[in-house]
Amino acid sequence: MDVKLHPNEQIEDLQCDGLRIIQSAAEYRFTTDAVLLANFCNDMKGKLCVEFGAGSGVISILVAHKKGPKRVVALEIQPQLADMMERSVLMNGLQDVIEVHVADLKDACSVVRNADVVVCNPPYRRVGSGERQLRHNIALCRHEIAATLADVVHSAAQTLNNRGSFYLVHQADRLCEIVCLCRDNGLAVKEILPVCPAPDKPPNLVLVRAVKGGAWDCKLRFPYLIEN
């Protein structure tokens, strides 16, 4: 389906069965992290999936196409990004699977409850850490301005049904914080996949799967190497 593009926008090929996505030079653009997270998700066939902070929609689109969920509910706080996502969903013919909401992830339970899966690629940087982008719309995607890591984990626990799965990508140096927040919110970390940027570099990212009400056994996977 043809869609209207706004100024600064272009259509990019996702290199996956002809899927395409709208990106804008004026907005935050998705990174490899989002694609890694979408591929890390599993056991979603026929289930209700919720994405927090969906941005322009790359994770929801990949998950909807590759993982076979019954429905994907995508929440994005910035209206312009949600609009881009809605048009990308239409362009890929996924409107019967993905529904887009302009909503704060902290209010997720007002949109959807009893989800089987929650997935999130959140802002990595605490407010005040690192170089902040001058443009507020991009800063919202990179810094914990609208939602902290604690907010993400708490909302995921509230949104999930019992035994539901929470998938997260984040900086490796915040793994201890992630595990502790999950524990405090009744989520048991079940799987950790470290991601290395090069063969001679330590992990800079982690992919995490936690289960609401799960037992406390956890699998540490062999590190995944990003090949340039």
Sine and cosine of phi, psi and omega as CSV:
sin_phi,cos_phi,sin_psi,cos_psi,sin_omega,cos_omega
0.00,0.00,0.73,-0.69,0.07,-1.00
-0.97,0.24,0.63,-0.78,0.03,-1.00
-0.78,-0.63,0.39,-0.92,0.01,-1.00
-0.99,0.15,0.72,-0.70,0.07,-1.00
-0.98,-0.22,0.63,-0.78,0.07,-1.00
-1.00,-0.03,0.21,-0.98,0.05,-1.00
-0.80,0.60,0.61,-0.79,0.00,-1.00
0.97,0.26,0.04,1.00,-0.03,-1.00
-0.99,-0.15,0.47,-0.88,0.12,-0.99
-0.51,-0.86,0.32,-0.95,0.02,-1.00
-0.99,-0.16,0.76,-0.65,-0.01,-1.00
-0.88,-0.47,0.55,-0.83,0.02,-1.00
-0.99,0.13,0.80,-0.61,0.02,-1.00
-0.99,0.10,0.03,1.00,0.03,-1.00
0.83,0.55,0.64,0.76,0.01,-1.00
-0.53,-0.85,0.99,-0.11,0.10,-1.00
0.80,0.60,0.57,0.82,0.06,-1.00
0.99,0.15,0.08,1.00,0.04,-1.00
-0.90,0.43,0.61,-0.80,0.01,-1.00
-0.74,-0.68,0.33,-0.94,0.00,-1.00
-0.57,-0.82,0.55,-0.84,0.05,-1.00
-1.00,0.04,0.77,-0.64,0.08,-1.00
-0.80,-0.59,0.42,-0.91,-0.03,-1.00
-0.77,-0.64,0.65,-0.76,0.06,-1.00
-0.93,0.37,-0.30,0.95,-0.03,-1.00
-1.00,-0.09,-0.04,1.00,-0.07,-1.00
-0.82,-0.57,0.17,-0.98,0.08,-1.00
-0.91,0.41,0.71,-0.70,-0.02,-1.00
-0.96,-0.27,0.60,-0.80,-0.04,-1.00
-0.92,0.39,0.40,-0.92,-0.03,-1.00
-0.86,-0.51,0.03,-1.00,0.05,-1.00
-0.85,0.53,-0.51,0.86,-0.01,-1.00
-0.81,0.58,-0.68,0.73,-0.02,-1.00
-0.90,0.43,-0.65,0.76,0.01,-1.00
-0.92,0.39,-0.66,0.75,0.06,-1.00
-0.86,0.52,-0.69,0.73,-0.01,-1.00
-0.91,0.42,-0.70,0.72,0.02,-1.00
-0.86,0.51,-0.65,0.76,0.00,-1.00
-0.95,0.30,-0.49,0.87,0.00,-1.00
-0.94,0.34,-0.50,0.87,-0.01,-1.00
-0.90,0.44,0.63,-0.77,0.07,-1.00
-0.54,-0.84,0.01,-1.00,0.01,-1.00
0.78,0.63,0.79,0.61,-0.04,-1.00
-0.89,-0.46,-0.06,1.00,-0.10,-1.00
-0.86,0.50,0.82,-0.57,0.05,-1.00
0.96,0.27,0.20,0.98,-0.11,-0.99
-0.95,-0.31,0.23,-0.97,0.06,-1.00
-1.00,-0.04,0.88,-0.48,-0.02,-1.00
-0.91,-0.41,0.64,-0.77,0.07,-1.00
-0.85,-0.53,0.74,-0.67,0.11,-0.99
-0.94,-0.33,0.80,-0.60,0.10,-1.00
-1.00,0.00,0.68,-0.73,0.06,-1.00
0.86,0.52,0.82,0.57,-0.18,-0.98
-0.94,0.34,-0.30,0.95,0.01,-1.00
0.87,0.50,-0.75,-0.66,0.00,-1.00
-1.00,0.08,-0.01,1.00,0.23,-0.97
0.98,-0.21,0.18,0.98,-0.12,-0.99
-0.88,0.47,-0.66,0.75,-0.04,-1.00
-0.92,0.39,-0.75,0.67,-0.01,-1.00
-0.87,0.50,-0.65,0.76,-0.01,-1.00
-0.92,0.39,-0.71,0.70,0.01,-1.00
-0.91,0.42,-0.69,0.73,0.01,-1.00
-0.89,0.45,-0.70,0.71,-0.02,-1.00
-0.88,0.48,-0.61,0.79,-0.04,-1.00
-0.98,0.18,-0.64,0.77,-0.18,-0.98
-0.99,-0.15,-0.43,0.90,-0.18,-0.98
-0.96,-0.28,-0.14,0.99,0.10,-0.99
0.94,0.35,0.58,0.82,0.04,-1.00
-0.94,0.34,0.41,-0.91,0.07,-1.00
-0.94,0.34,-0.65,0.76,-0.03,-1.00
-0.44,-0.90,0.60,-0.80,0.10,-0.99
-0.86,-0.51,0.85,-0.53,0.05,-1.00
-0.96,-0.27,0.92,-0.40,-0.08,-1.00
-0.97,-0.25,0.83,-0.56,0.01,-1.00
-0.95,-0.32,0.78,-0.63,0.02,-1.00
-0.62,-0.78,0.79,-0.62,-0.10,-1.00
-0.98,0.20,-0.41,0.91,-0.04,-1.00
-1.00,-0.07,0.89,-0.45,-0.09,-1.00
-0.85,0.53,-0.60,0.80,-0.05,-1.00
-0.93,0.37,-0.56,0.83,0.06,-1.00
-0.95,0.30,-0.64,0.77,0.05,-1.00
-0.89,0.47,-0.60,0.80,0.04,-1.00
-0.91,0.41,-0.68,0.73,0.07,-1.00
-0.86,0.51,-0.69,0.73,-0.02,-1.00
-0.90,0.44,-0.70,0.72,0.00,-1.00
-0.85,0.53,-0.65,0.76,0.01,-1.00
-0.94,0.34,-0.57,0.82,0.07,-1.00
-0.92,0.40,-0.62,0.78,0.04,-1.00
-0.87,0.49,-0.72,0.69,0.03,-1.00
-0.89,0.45,-0.68,0.74,-0.03,-1.00
-0.87,0.49,-0.55,0.84,-0.01,-1.00
-1.00,-0.08,0.07,1.00,0.04,-1.00
0.92,0.40,0.52,0.85,-0.05,-1.00
-0.95,-0.30,0.30,0.95,-0.08,-1.00
-0.92,0.40,-0.33,0.95,0.05,-1.00
-0.99,0.12,-0.16,0.99,-0.02,-1.00
-0.93,-0.36,-0.65,0.76,-0.10,-1.00
-0.97,-0.25,0.76,-0.65,0.16,-0.99
-0.86,-0.51,0.69,-0.72,-0.12,-0.99
-0.95,-0.33,0.74,-0.68,0.03,-1.00
-0.80,-0.59,0.71,-0.70,0.18,-0.98
-0.99,0.15,0.97,-0.24,-0.11,-0.99
-0.38,-0.93,0.50,-0.87,0.10,-0.99
-0.98,0.20,0.73,-0.68,-0.01,-1.00
-0.87,0.49,-0.42,0.91,0.03,-1.00
-0.93,0.37,-0.31,0.95,0.02,-1.00
-0.96,-0.29,0.39,0.92,-0.10,-1.00
-0.83,0.56,-0.61,0.80,-0.06,-1.00
-0.92,0.39,-0.27,0.96,0.08,-1.00
-0.99,0.16,-0.22,0.97,0.00,-1.00
-0.97,-0.24,-0.69,0.72,-0.09,-1.00
-0.47,-0.88,0.56,-0.83,0.05,-1.00
-0.72,-0.69,0.22,-0.98,0.08,-1.00
0.81,0.58,0.69,0.72,0.04,-1.00
-0.97,0.26,0.52,-0.85,0.09,-1.00
-0.99,0.15,-0.51,0.86,-0.07,-1.00
-0.61,-0.79,0.67,-0.74,0.22,-0.98
-0.84,-0.54,0.72,-0.69,0.00,-1.00
-0.78,-0.63,0.63,-0.77,-0.05,-1.00
-0.46,-0.89,0.73,-0.69,0.21,-0.98
-0.92,-0.40,1.00,0.04,-0.19,-0.98
-1.00,0.09,0.13,-0.99,0.18,-0.98
-0.87,0.50,0.68,-0.73,-0.09,-1.00
-1.00,0.04,-0.52,0.86,-0.22,-0.97
-0.99,-0.12,0.74,-0.68,0.12,-0.99
-0.91,0.42,0.47,-0.88,0.06,-1.00
-0.88,0.48,0.77,-0.63,-0.01,-1.00
1.00,-0.07,-0.12,0.99,0.02,-1.00
-0.96,-0.29,0.69,-0.73,0.02,-1.00
0.97,0.24,0.05,-1.00,0.00,-1.00
-0.99,0.15,0.85,-0.53,-0.03,-1.00
-1.00,0.05,0.68,-0.74,0.07,-1.00
-0.90,0.44,0.57,-0.82,0.00,-1.00
-0.95,0.32,-0.58,0.82,-0.03,-1.00
-0.99,0.13,0.81,-0.59,-0.10,-1.00
-0.88,0.47,-0.61,0.79,-0.05,-1.00
-0.89,0.45,-0.56,0.83,0.04,-1.00
-0.99,0.14,-0.60,0.80,0.06,-1.00
-0.86,0.52,-0.59,0.81,0.02,-1.00
-0.87,0.49,-0.51,0.86,-0.03,-1.00
-0.99,0.12,-0.35,0.94,-0.09,-1.00
-0.95,-0.31,-0.42,0.91,-0.07,-1.00
-0.88,-0.48,0.45,-0.89,-0.04,-1.00
-0.98,0.19,0.89,0.46,-0.03,-1.00
-1.00,0.05,-0.78,0.62,-0.04,-1.00
-1.00,0.03,-0.42,0.91,-0.02,-1.00
-0.40,-0.92,0.70,-0.72,0.05,-1.00
-1.00,-0.02,0.16,-0.99,0.09,-1.00
-0.86,0.51,-0.62,0.78,0.05,-1.00
-0.88,0.48,-0.64,0.77,0.05,-1.00
-0.88,0.47,-0.68,0.73,-0.03,-1.00
-0.88,0.48,-0.76,0.65,-0.05,-1.00
-0.91,0.41,-0.68,0.74,0.00,-1.00
-0.89,0.46,-0.72,0.70,-0.01,-1.00
-0.91,0.41,-0.59,0.81,0.05,-1.00
-0.88,0.47,-0.70,0.71,0.00,-1.00
-0.90,0.44,-0.60,0.80,0.01,-1.00
-0.95,0.31,-0.52,0.85,-0.08,-1.00
-0.99,0.13,-0.52,0.85,-0.08,-1.00
-0.97,0.25,0.50,-0.87,0.20,-0.98
-0.99,0.14,0.17,-0.99,0.03,-1.00
-0.89,0.46,0.74,-0.67,-0.09,-1.00
0.97,0.26,0.16,0.99,0.09,-1.00
-0.95,0.31,0.41,-0.91,-0.09,-1.00
-0.96,-0.28,0.63,-0.77,0.04,-1.00
-0.89,-0.46,0.84,-0.54,0.00,-1.00
-0.92,-0.39,0.72,-0.69,-0.11,-0.99
-0.59,-0.81,0.61,-0.80,0.21,-0.98
-0.88,-0.47,0.66,-0.75,-0.03,-1.00
-0.35,-0.94,0.05,-1.00,0.04,-1.00
-0.93,0.36,0.65,-0.76,-0.05,-1.00
-0.88,0.47,-0.54,0.84,-0.05,-1.00
-0.97,0.26,0.01,1.00,0.08,-1.00
-0.94,-0.35,0.27,0.96,-0.04,-1.00
-0.88,0.47,-0.68,0.73,0.02,-1.00
-0.85,0.52,-0.69,0.72,0.03,-1.00
-0.88,0.47,-0.66,0.75,0.01,-1.00
-0.88,0.48,-0.75,0.66,-0.03,-1.00
-0.88,0.47,-0.69,0.73,-0.01,-1.00
-0.91,0.41,-0.67,0.74,0.02,-1.00
-0.91,0.41,-0.65,0.76,0.04,-1.00
-0.88,0.48,-0.74,0.67,0.01,-1.00
-0.84,0.54,-0.71,0.70,-0.05,-1.00
-0.91,0.41,-0.33,0.94,-0.02,-1.00
-0.94,-0.33,0.30,0.95,0.07,-1.00
0.97,0.24,0.37,0.93,0.03,-1.00
-0.94,-0.35,0.83,-0.56,0.02,-1.00
-1.00,-0.09,0.84,-0.54,0.06,-1.00
-0.94,0.34,0.86,-0.52,-0.11,-0.99
-0.95,-0.32,-0.39,0.92,-0.10,-1.00
-0.45,-0.89,0.71,-0.70,0.05,-1.00
-0.75,-0.66,0.82,-0.57,0.05,-1.00
-0.89,-0.47,0.96,-0.27,0.07,-1.00
-0.94,0.33,0.53,-0.85,0.01,-1.00
-0.83,-0.56,0.84,-0.55,-0.02,-1.00
-0.97,-0.25,0.70,-0.72,-0.02,-1.00
-0.98,0.22,-0.28,0.96,-0.01,-1.00
-0.31,-0.95,0.34,-0.94,-0.05,-1.00
-0.85,0.53,-0.52,0.86,-0.06,-1.00
-0.98,-0.22,0.27,0.96,-0.03,-1.00
-0.90,-0.43,0.57,-0.82,0.07,-1.00
-0.96,0.29,0.26,-0.97,0.01,-1.00
-0.86,0.51,0.69,-0.72,0.11,-0.99
-0.94,-0.34,-0.22,0.98,0.04,-1.00
-0.74,-0.68,0.35,-0.94,0.18,-0.98
-0.71,-0.70,0.63,-0.77,0.17,-0.99
-0.97,-0.23,0.78,-0.63,-0.13,-0.99
-0.80,-0.60,0.69,-0.73,0.17,-0.99
-0.87,-0.50,0.79,-0.61,0.05,-1.00
-0.81,-0.58,0.44,-0.90,-0.04,-1.00
-0.82,-0.57,0.75,-0.66,0.03,-1.00
-0.93,0.36,0.85,-0.53,0.00,-1.00
0.97,0.26,0.25,0.97,-0.04,-1.00
-0.98,0.18,0.27,-0.96,0.07,-1.00
-0.97,0.26,0.21,-0.98,-0.17,-0.99
-0.99,-0.13,0.65,0.76,0.16,-0.99
-0.99,-0.15,0.66,-0.76,-0.09,-1.00
-0.67,-0.74,0.68,-0.73,0.05,-1.00
-0.98,-0.20,0.82,-0.57,0.11,-0.99
-0.99,-0.15,0.92,-0.38,-0.08,-1.00
-0.98,0.18,0.37,-0.93,0.16,-0.99
-0.86,0.51,0.62,-0.79,-0.02,-1.00
-0.86,0.51,0.59,-0.80,0.07,-1.00
-1.00,-0.09,0.77,-0.64,-0.02,-1.00
-0.98,-0.20,0.83,-0.56,0.07,-1.00
-0.99,0.14,0.88,-0.48,-0.03,-1.00
-1.00,-0.09,0.85,-0.53,0.00,-1.00
-0.99,0.13,0.00,0.00,0.00,0.00
